[in-house]
Amino acid sequence: MESPGPVPGPARPLPLTVLLPIAGNLDITPDDPRWIGAWWGGFLLCGALLFFSSLLMFGFPQSLPPHSDPALESEQAMLPEREYERAKPSNGVLRHPLEPDSSASCFQQLRVIPKVTKHLLSNPVFTCIILAACMEIAVVAGFAAFLGKYLEQQFNLTTSSANQLLGMTAIPCACLGIFLGGLLVKKLSLSALGAIRMAMLVNLVSTACYVSFLFLGCDTGPVAGVTVPYGNASAPGSALDPYSTCNKNCECQTDSFTPVCGADGITYLSACFAGCNSTNLTGCACLATVPPENATVVPGKCPSPGCQEAFLTFLCVMCVCSMIGAMAQTPSVIILIRTVSPELKSYALGVLFLLLRLLGFIPPPLIFGAGIDSTCLFWSTFCGEQGACVLYDNVAYRYLYVSIAIALKSVAFILYTTTWQCLRKNYKRYIKNHEGGLSTSEFFASTLTLDNLGRDPVPANQTHRTKFIYNLEDHEWCENMESVL
């Protein structure tokens, strides 16, 4: 439902990282953690695309032409005219509960909204499906929002490369999963029970993929003054301090994070914290375990063994997880549509997308962000105030980040299971639109046509019926009789 939206986002750094150096000659590259790209360019590009794409909407007519159905027209021809040929009750008012009163004021129509909403949410199948969809979208909104940062920290990638890999792999796979989910529903002609079983299955498989993420990652590694003491790996943890006697006269600042890897295999917060006395990163006093002539550092964190292989495995599993997880979106919408009466389908979809945005997109990034901040090992400071986190405990980061996603997926599975139990025990009570006579293509046509929303087409193999309507006082009686047309 929402997966195609973020596709252009991760690709933004590709053309926009070249814009900032035009302002002047800089001695850093886009791979440097201090690099700040043209962040405003993405908003301009997206705004322009939204504006020009919205112009196409003006080409649609105010209302779509009605679908001509010969069988339906022949049935309507046998019905009496509502205003002239139909018998009226004693008070002269002919009531039809499904037709809105055109004379009702806007305020009167608004008063009906709480009652209709209460009616929809009192349906356990409808409520469970919407909440399950919110949980699924919450995983996408929270997990994907910090996935680029996660790749940077876990696998020592640059910001641009992490976002580009994400945009070229995981998100297209999610779009493919939405298409495959709809194709399976169509080819298998799944009923509501079949659709909920499919949603449960893909939820289990995608959750298993998330569980595998717990074991795919890299450690933080030794960082001087943060995870290991300077020059003495056996010192107690209480001695951890980024400032040491070897760099106390350097007046090192913590407002930025420019890690360097020393010849001793330890990462330092910057060349200043390594005690280097020249711009060519040599003569670093804090590298006490190596000879002075070899006391050099190179830009970047020290590599972790086996990290490259773990990243390739993670990327493959992420693609599979994105594709399979997205396959549950079409079955969820199918079930939701089939559990409401025809005249409420459009409003039910409105409730769905409203709750998706309120519950699926707002709280999850806050929850994921708070959890990630709790794993921070070192915060930057600027003028005595705390800034952004520059170094995380990768193991705790990975466990907490993935565990939140697994918990949300588990809640979604419980809601899917509750829906399945309700449908299995009392199927006819919750299915409102007689899906047995519809093929999947006919069902989509009946639900996606704006002017014919909720009206089921007459199946080709079903005997045509002539409907006679009688009216006795305040009660309407309908009788269906076999006829040869």
C-alpha positions in Angstrom: 0.0 0.0 0.0 2.8 2.4 0.8 6.0 0.7 -0.4 6.5 2.4 -3.8 6.7 5.8 -2.1 10.2 5.7 -0.7 11.8 4.5 -4.0 13.2 7.8 -5.2 14.4 8.8 -1.7 17.5 6.6 -1.4 18.6 7.5 -4.9 18.6 11.2 -4.1 22.3 11.3 -2.8 23.5 10.1 -6.2 23.0 13.3 -8.2 22.9 15.7 -5.3 26.2 15.0 -3.6 28.1 16.9 -6.3 26.2 20.2 -5.7 27.9 21.3 -2.4 31.5 21.4 -3.6 30.6 24.0 -6.2 30.4 26.6 -3.4 34.1 26.3 -2.8 37.2 24.1 -2.6 36.8 21.6 0.1 39.4 19.1 1.3 36.8 16.4 2.1 34.9 13.9 -0.1 31.3 12.5 0.1 32.8 9.5 2.0 33.8 11.8 4.8 31.4 11.7 7.8 31.4 15.5 7.9 30.1 15.7 4.4 26.8 17.6 4.1 25.1 17.3 0.7 22.5 19.5 -0.9 19.7 18.3 1.4 17.2 20.8 0.0 17.5 19.4 -3.6 15.5 16.4 -2.8 12.5 18.4 -1.6 12.6 20.6 -4.7 12.7 17.5 -6.9 9.9 15.7 -5.1 7.8 18.8 -5.0 8.2 19.3 -8.8 7.3 15.7 -9.5 4.2 15.9 -7.3 3.1 19.2 -8.9 3.4 18.0 -12.5 1.9 14.5 -11.8 -1.1 16.2 -10.0 -1.9 18.1 -13.2 -2.9 14.8 -14.9 -5.7 14.4 -12.4 -7.5 17.3 -14.0 -8.0 15.2 -17.1 -10.5 12.9 -15.4 -14.2 13.7 -15.7 -16.2 14.7 -12.7 -17.8 11.2 -12.7 -16.9 8.1 -14.6 -19.4 6.7 -17.1 -21.5 3.8 -15.7 -20.6 0.3 -16.8 -23.2 -1.1 -19.2 -24.4 -4.5 -18.0 -27.1 -6.0 -20.2 -28.1 -8.5 -17.6 -28.5 -5.7 -15.0 -30.4 -3.6 -17.4 -32.9 -6.4 -18.2 -33.4 -6.9 -14.5 -34.0 -3.2 -13.9 -36.5 -3.1 -16.8 -38.7 -5.5 -14.8 -38.7 -3.3 -11.7 -41.4 -0.6 -11.1 -40.4 3.0 -11.1 -39.6 4.2 -7.6 -41.6 7.4 -7.7 -44.6 6.4 -9.7 -45.2 2.7 -10.0 -44.1 1.6 -6.5 -46.7 1.4 -3.7 -46.0 3.8 -1.0 -46.6 3.5 2.8 -49.6 5.1 4.5 -47.6 8.3 5.3 -46.6 8.7 1.6 -42.8 8.5 2.3 -40.9 5.8 0.6 -37.7 5.0 2.5 -34.6 3.4 1.2 -31.9 2.9 3.9 -28.9 2.7 1.5 -29.6 5.9 -0.4 -28.3 9.1 1.1 -30.7 11.9 1.6 -29.7 14.6 -0.8 -31.5 17.3 1.2 -29.5 16.5 4.4 -27.2 19.4 5.4 -23.4 19.0 5.7 -23.7 19.0 9.5 -26.2 16.2 9.4 -24.0 14.1 7.2 -21.0 14.7 9.5 -23.1 13.5 12.5 -23.4 10.1 10.8 -19.6 9.6 10.6 -19.1 8.6 14.3 -22.0 6.1 14.1 -20.6 4.6 10.8 -17.1 4.4 12.3 -18.4 2.7 15.4 -20.3 0.2 13.2 -17.1 -0.6 11.3 -14.8 -0.9 14.3 -17.3 -3.1 16.1 -16.6 -5.7 13.4 -13.7 -7.8 14.9 -12.5 -9.0 11.5 -12.4 -5.4 10.1 -10.6 -4.1 13.2 -8.1 -6.9 13.4 -7.2 -6.6 9.7 -6.7 -2.8 10.0 -4.5 -3.2 13.1 -2.5 -6.0 11.5 -1.9 -3.8 8.4 -0.8 -1.0 10.8 1.7 -3.3 12.4 3.1 -4.4 9.0 3.4 -0.8 7.9 5.0 0.1 11.3 7.8 -2.3 10.5 8.3 -0.7 7.1 8.1 2.9 8.5 10.4 2.3 11.5 12.8 -0.3 10.1 13.3 1.4 6.7 13.6 4.9 8.2 16.8 3.9 10.0 18.0 1.1 7.6 20.5 3.4 5.9 22.0 4.4 9.3 22.0 0.8 10.4 24.0 -0.3 7.3 26.5 2.5 8.0 27.1 1.4 11.6 26.9 -2.3 11.2 28.9 -2.7 8.0 31.0 0.4 7.9 29.4 1.8 4.8 29.3 5.4 3.7 26.0 7.3 3.8 25.6 7.6 0.0 26.5 4.0 -0.7 24.1 2.7 2.0 21.2 4.7 0.6 22.0 3.8 -3.0 22.2 0.0 -2.2 18.9 0.3 -0.3 17.2 2.1 -3.2 18.4 -0.4 -5.8 17.7 -3.6 -4.0 15.3 -3.8 -1.0 12.7 -1.3 -2.2 12.2 -2.6 -5.7 11.9 -6.1 -4.2 9.1 -4.8 -2.0 7.3 -3.4 -5.1 7.7 -6.8 -6.8 6.2 -8.5 -3.7 3.1 -6.3 -3.9 2.7 -7.3 -7.5 3.2 -11.0 -6.8 0.8 -10.9 -3.9 -2.0 -9.5 -6.2 -1.1 -12.0 -8.9 -1.4 -15.0 -6.5 -4.7 -13.8 -5.2 -6.0 -13.5 -8.8 -4.6 -16.8 -10.1 -5.7 -18.8 -7.1 -9.1 -17.0 -6.8 -8.6 -16.9 -3.0 -11.6 -16.5 -0.8 -11.4 -14.4 2.4 -10.2 -17.5 4.3 -7.6 -18.3 1.7 -6.4 -14.6 1.7 -5.9 -14.7 5.5 -4.0 -17.9 5.3 -1.8 -16.4 2.7 -1.2 -13.3 4.9 -0.3 -15.5 7.9 2.1 -17.6 5.8 4.0 -14.6 4.4 4.1 -13.0 7.8 5.8 -16.1 9.3 8.3 -16.3 6.5 9.2 -12.6 6.7 9.5 -12.8 10.5 11.9 -15.7 10.1 14.0 -13.5 7.8 14.0 -10.8 10.5 15.2 -13.3 13.1 18.2 -14.1 10.8 19.2 -10.5 11.0 20.1 -11.0 14.6 23.1 -13.0 13.5 24.2 -10.9 10.5 26.2 -7.9 11.6 29.6 -6.7 12.8 30.9 -5.7 16.2 31.9 -2.2 17.1 35.5 -3.2 17.4 38.1 -1.7 19.7 37.8 2.1 19.9 40.3 3.9 22.1 38.9 5.5 25.2 35.4 4.2 24.4 35.5 0.4 24.3 39.1 -0.2 25.2 41.6 2.0 27.2 44.5 3.7 25.5 47.6 1.5 25.1 46.4 -1.2 27.6 43.7 -3.6 26.7 43.7 -5.2 30.1 42.8 -2.0 32.1 39.5 -1.9 33.9 36.4 -0.5 32.2 36.3 2.5 34.6 39.5 3.8 32.9 37.6 4.4 29.6 38.0 8.1 28.7 38.6 9.6 25.2 41.1 12.0 26.8 44.4 10.6 27.9 47.9 11.8 28.8 49.0 11.2 25.2 46.6 13.7 23.8 45.9 16.1 26.7 47.8 18.9 25.1 46.1 18.6 21.7 42.8 20.3 22.8 40.8 17.8 20.8 37.2 18.6 20.0 34.2 16.2 20.1 31.9 18.2 17.8 32.6 16.0 14.9 33.5 12.3 14.3 36.4 11.7 11.9 37.6 8.2 12.9 41.1 6.9 12.0 42.5 3.4 12.1 45.8 3.1 13.9 48.7 0.7 13.0 47.9 -1.1 16.2 44.4 -2.2 14.9 42.5 0.2 17.2 40.1 2.9 16.0 40.5 6.4 17.3 37.8 9.1 17.4 40.0 11.4 15.3 43.7 11.9 14.5 43.8 14.4 17.3 42.7 11.8 19.9 45.4 9.5 18.4 48.0 12.1 19.4 49.2 12.7 15.9 51.5 15.7 15.6 51.4 16.3 11.9 48.8 16.5 9.1 50.1 13.4 7.4 48.9 11.3 10.3 52.3 10.2 11.5 54.0 10.4 14.9 50.9 9.5 16.8 51.8 9.4 20.5 48.8 7.3 21.6 49.9 4.2 19.6 52.0 3.0 22.5 52.1 -0.7 21.3 53.9 0.0 18.1 57.4 1.5 17.4 57.4 5.3 17.0 58.4 5.1 13.4 55.3 3.0 12.7 52.9 5.1 14.8 50.7 6.1 11.9 47.0 6.1 11.2 44.7 6.0 8.1 41.3 7.6 7.7 38.3 5.5 8.5 37.4 2.8 11.0 39.5 -0.3 11.3 37.9 -3.1 9.3 36.2 -6.0 11.1 37.0 -9.6 9.9 34.2 -11.3 8.0 32.1 -8.1 7.8 32.0 -8.0 4.0 30.6 -11.5 3.8 28.0 -10.7 6.4 26.9 -7.7 4.5 26.4 -9.6 1.3 24.3 -12.2 3.1 22.3 -9.5 4.9 21.6 -7.8 1.5 20.3 -11.0 0.0 18.1 -11.8 3.0 16.8 -8.2 3.0 15.7 -8.5 -0.6 13.8 -11.8 0.1 12.3 -10.4 3.3 11.1 -7.2 1.5 9.5 -9.1 -1.3 7.8 -11.7 0.8 6.6 -9.3 3.5 5.0 -7.0 0.9 2.9 -9.9 -0.5 0.6 -9.6 2.5 -0.7 -6.2 1.4 -3.1 -7.3 -1.3 -4.7 -10.1 0.8 -5.3 -7.7 3.6 -7.1 -5.2 1.4 -9.2 -8.1 -0.1 -10.3 -9.2 3.3 -11.1 -5.7 4.5 -13.3 -5.0 1.4 -15.2 -8.3 1.7 -16.1 -7.8 5.3 -18.0 -4.5 4.9 -21.3 -3.9 3.2 -21.1 -2.5 -0.4 -22.2 1.1 0.5 -19.4 1.3 3.1 -16.5 0.1 1.1 -15.1 3.5 0.1 -15.4 4.8 3.7 -13.8 1.6 5.0 -10.8 2.3 2.8 -10.7 5.8 4.1 -10.6 4.5 7.7 -7.8 2.1 6.7 -5.5 4.8 5.2 -6.2 7.2 8.1 -5.2 4.6 10.7 -2.2 3.5 8.7 -0.9 7.1 8.9 -1.8 7.6 12.5 -0.6 4.3 13.9 1.7 3.0 11.2 3.8 6.0 10.3 3.9 8.4 13.4 4.8 6.2 16.5 7.2 3.6 14.9 10.0 6.0 14.0 9.9 7.5 17.5 10.0 4.1 19.1 12.9 2.9 16.8 14.8 6.1 17.3 14.5 6.0 21.1 15.7 2.4 21.1 18.6 3.2 18.8 19.7 6.2 21.0 19.8 3.9 24.0 22.6 1.9 22.5 24.9 5.0 21.9 28.4 4.8 23.3 29.7 8.2 22.5 27.8 11.5 21.9 29.3 14.5 20.1 29.2 17.8 22.0 29.1 21.4 20.7 29.6 24.4 23.0 28.9 22.1 26.0 25.6 20.8 24.6 25.0 17.2 23.6 24.8 16.6 19.8 24.3 13.5 17.7 25.5 10.0 18.6 28.7 9.2 16.7 29.4 5.7 17.9 27.0 2.8 18.8 27.3 -0.5 20.5 26.7 -2.5 17.3 25.6 -5.7 19.0 23.1 -4.0 21.2 22.0 -1.8 18.3 21.4 -4.9 16.1 19.5 -6.8 18.8 17.2 -4.0 19.8 16.6 -2.7 16.3 15.7 -6.1 14.9 13.8 -7.2 18.0 11.4 -4.2 17.7 10.6 -5.2 14.2 10.1 -8.9 15.2 7.7 -7.8 18.0 5.6 -5.8 15.6 5.5 -8.7 13.1 4.5 -11.0 15.9 1.6 -8.7 16.9 0.5 -8.7 13.3 0.5 -12.5 13.2 -1.6 -12.6 16.3 -4.1 -10.3 14.7 -4.1 -12.4 11.5 -4.8 -15.5 13.6 -7.7 -13.8 15.4 -9.1 -12.8 12.0 -8.8 -16.4 10.8 -10.5 -17.8 13.8 -13.4 -15.4 13.4 -13.9 -16.3 9.7 -13.5 -20.0 10.3 -16.1 -20.1 13.0 -18.7 -17.8 11.4 -17.8 -17.1 7.8 -21.2 -15.9 6.5 -21.6 -13.4 9.4 -18.5 -11.4 8.3 -18.5 -11.7 4.5 -20.9 -9.2 3.2 -20.7 -9.2 -0.6 -21.4 -12.8 -1.7 -17.9 -13.5 -3.0 -18.8 -17.0 -4.1 -20.3 -15.8 -7.4 -17.3 -13.6 -8.3 -14.1 -14.3 -10.0 -11.1 -12.3 -8.7 -11.0 -10.1 -11.8 -14.8 -9.4 -11.4 -14.2 -8.6 -7.7 -11.5 -6.1 -8.4 -13.6 -4.5 -11.1 -16.5 -4.1 -8.6 -14.4 -2.6 -5.9 -12.1 -0.3 -7.9 -14.7 1.4 -10.1 -15.6 4.7 -8.5 -19.2 5.0 -9.7 -20.0 1.3 -9.3 -18.3 0.7 -6.0 -19.6 -2.3 -4.2 -22.1 -3.5 -6.9 -21.2 -7.1 -7.9 -21.6 -8.0 -11.5 -23.9 -10.9 -12.4 -21.9 -14.0 -13.1 -22.2 -15.6 -16.5 -23.1 -19.0 -15.1 -25.8 -17.7 -12.8 -29.5 -17.9 -13.7 -31.0 -14.5 -14.3 -33.7 -13.5 -11.9 -36.6 -11.1 -12.1 -37.1 -9.1 -8.9 -40.6 -8.1 -7.8 -40.9 -5.6 -5.0 -44.0 -5.2 -2.9 -44.6 -2.5 -0.3 -47.0 -3.0 2.5 -47.3 0.0 4.8 -43.8 0.6 6.2 -42.3 -2.7 5.1 -40.7 -3.6 1.8 -40.9 -7.2 0.6 -38.7 -8.6 -2.2 -39.3 -11.8 -4.1 -36.9 -13.4 -6.6 -38.4 -15.6 -9.3 -36.7 -17.7 -12.1 -37.3 -16.2 -15.5 -36.2 -16.9 -19.0 -34.9 -13.8 -20.7 
